[in-house]
Amino acid sequence: MSILELMSALGRSARASSKELARASTAQKNAALAALLQQLKADQSSIMAANQHDVDQAQAAQLHDAMIDRLTLTPARFASMLQGIQQVMDLPDPIGSVTDMTYRPSGIQVGKMRVPLGVVGMIYESRPNVTIEAASLCIKSGNACILRGGSESMHTNQALASPMGHALQHAGLPIECVHIVPTTDRDAVGQMVRMPEYIDVIIPRGGKGLIERISKDARVPVIKHLDGICHVYIHHQANLNMAFDIALNAKTHRYGVCNAMETLLVDAAIATRALPPILTSMHEKGVELRGCLRTHSLFPELTGLATDEDWSTEYLAPILSIKIVDGMDEAIQHIATYGSHHTDAIVTDDLPSAQRFLREVDSSSVMVNASTRFADGFEYGLGAEIGISTDKFHARGPVGLDGLTSLKWIVIGQGHVRGS
């Protein structure tokens, strides 16, 4: 069977099963998620063994450290994955909810009903937890899905396919509601993004090159997330102990994630007090530091002078760019010039400054006195997330249940007919 034939068969199957899943009750969808939760617990040892096989192969192939980190399923990440399923189960079912019902002068009632998108195509690298997050969110939101993970996580994803099928069957739903593409052939991605007759939306998660390629080639609408060039700005009225904790967490909690800080901005008025403790601790943790000229004068251990390329780079690694700025105007301008509209934070005790930052920074998540690492569907109470969109349409920020639905207008009348 050719790749075109394989993907067309998966598409037809997903389209057909999506109609049945769209009709499923909340109880039935939650039963599938509960069964998935229990089966994953039962299969944890075999899943972890498959993941270790993938990690060993990735290390042998000398893949980038950030990719290996995202690929690795630790016990804590496995537990978090299970918790995400439980959160999705606990969330209200959006499907069929009716809002904004109003009477029009004609006497009709007009409102909106939330409905599934249909079939969701996920294309992602590393992160085998995305397989479960995407599947659980799609099941609860009434969408069939076709999941194409990277070749580096193939063994883990195939190990996750069995509990998925068991869970759907247990709930009386078609096992074809969730397809995990059984090939590493890159042409499978090319076929997925050119199947609007079968797939309603594509959601890519991975490197910038993958997402740009998909956006360029797709004939299916794409919810995309490009770079995660996240900033923390320490305002001159910041609590310096708080600033220290937030900066360290935002950068060093995990390096290979899209919500890690890549650039630290510090007001010149407090730079001599705020920066040395932060940079000393970063240096001790092995973070490579690249700063502006003024930063160099404060901290001679810097690796090098930050360039335009540094300000524009999502490192996904223990590398940090630092810039001393002359106030909020320059900080906001820097973020507007070099940021990626993902997540940016200010540390300040001044309420008007915090409010201005919230209004003027054009990112999908804007934070006050909190680490950028909180930009996450799980932390926002969405359960698992299917991705973080830096677009403004159709969804923005962490994409949870509501981001996987659409709205249709509904009209209720009592024999109303339209006059002139």
Residue, then its C-alpha position, 0 to 999 in steps of 0.5 A: m500500500s502506498i503512503l497516499e493509499l494509507m493516508s487516504a484510508l485513515g482519513r476516510s475512516a476518521r471522517a466516518s467515525s467522527k460522525e459517531l463520536a460527535r453524537a456520543s454522550t458526555a458519559q460515554k466520552n468520559a467512560a472512554l477516558a476513564a478506561l484509558l486512564q486505567q489501561l495506561k496505569a496497567d501498561q505503564s511498565s511496557i510503555m516506559a520500556a518502549n520509551q527507553h528504547d526510543v531514548d536509547q536510539a535518539q542518544a545513539a543518533q546524537l539528537h539534540d539534547a532538547m529533543i531527547d529531553r522532550l522525548t523522555l517519559t519520566p515517572a513524574r511526566f507519566a503521572s502528569m499525563l494521567q492527571g491531565i486525562q483526569q482533568v479533561m474528564d472533570l471539565p464540562d463538556p462543551i459540545g451542545s452548549v448554547t450561549d447568547m440566546t436573545y430575542r430579536p424584534s421579529g420574535i425569533q430567538v438567535g444564539k450559538m451552539r458549540v460543535p466539534l471541528g470534525v477531524v483533527g490532524m496532529i503532527y508533532e516531534s518527540r513528546p510522546n505525551v502529546t499522543i495522549e493529550a491530543a487523543s483525550l482532548c479530541i475524544k472529550s470535544g467530539n473530534a476524531c483525530i489522526l496523530r503523526g508523531g516523529s520517527e524518534s518516538m515511534h516505539t512509544n507511540q505504538a505502545l500507546a496505541s493499544p490502550m487507546g483502542h481498548a478504551l474506545q472499545h470499552a466505551g462502545l466507540p469506534i476505535e477508528c476515532v483515534h488513528i496513530v499513523p503507523t509509518t515514519d515515512r515523511d510523505a505521510v505528513g505531506q499527504m495529511v496536510r493536503m486532505p481537506e476532504y478528510i481533515d478539518v484542521i492541522i495542529p503542528r507541534g515541533g521545530k520552526g522548520l517543521i511548522e513553516r513547512i506545514s504552513k507553506d504546504a497545507r491545504v487544510p487550515v493550520i493552528k500553528h505555534l512557531d517560536g517560543i521566544c519568551h521574555v522576563y522583564i524586571h521593572h525598576q519597582a520589582n521585588l528583587n527576591m521575587a525577580f530572582d526566583i522567577a528568572l531562575n525558574a523561567k530559565t532553568h526549570r526546563y530548557g527544552v520547552c517553548n515557555a522557557m525564558e530566552t531573554l531577560l530584560v532589566d531596568a537600568a535603574i536596578a541592574t547593579r542590584a538585580l543582575p549579579p545574583i541572578l547571573t551568578s546563579m545562572h552561571e553556576k547552573g551551567v547557563e551560557l550567558r550572552g549580554c549587551l554591552r552594559t551587562h558585560s560591565l556588570f558581569p565579566e563572566l558573560t560568554g559573549l556579546a548578544t547580537d540581533e540573532d540572539w535576541s531572535t533565537e529560541y535556544l531550547a538550551p541552557i543559553l540566555s540573552i540579557k539586555i539592560v533597558d532604559g525603562m518600560d518603553e524600551a522593554i516593550q519595544h524590544i519584545a515587539t521587535y524580537g518576541s514571538h507572541h508566545t509568553d512574556a512576563i513583568v516583575t513589578d510591585d507597581l500596579p499601573s506598570a503591570q496594567r500597562f504591560l498587560r495591555e500593550v504586550d501583544s502575546s498569547s500569554v502575558m504575566v505579572n509576577a509569575s514565571t513564563r513556565f506557567a504558560d501551559g494548558f495543564e496549569y491554566g486548568l484546561g486539562a491537557e493541551i493540544g498546543i500553544s497557538t501564537d496565531k490570533f485565529h482560530a485559537r490563541g494561547p494554550v489550546g484546550l477543549d474550547g479550541l477544538t470546537s466551533l460555533k454554529w448559529i441556531v434560530i428558534g421560532q414558532g412559525h415565524v416567517r420573514g416579511s419585507 
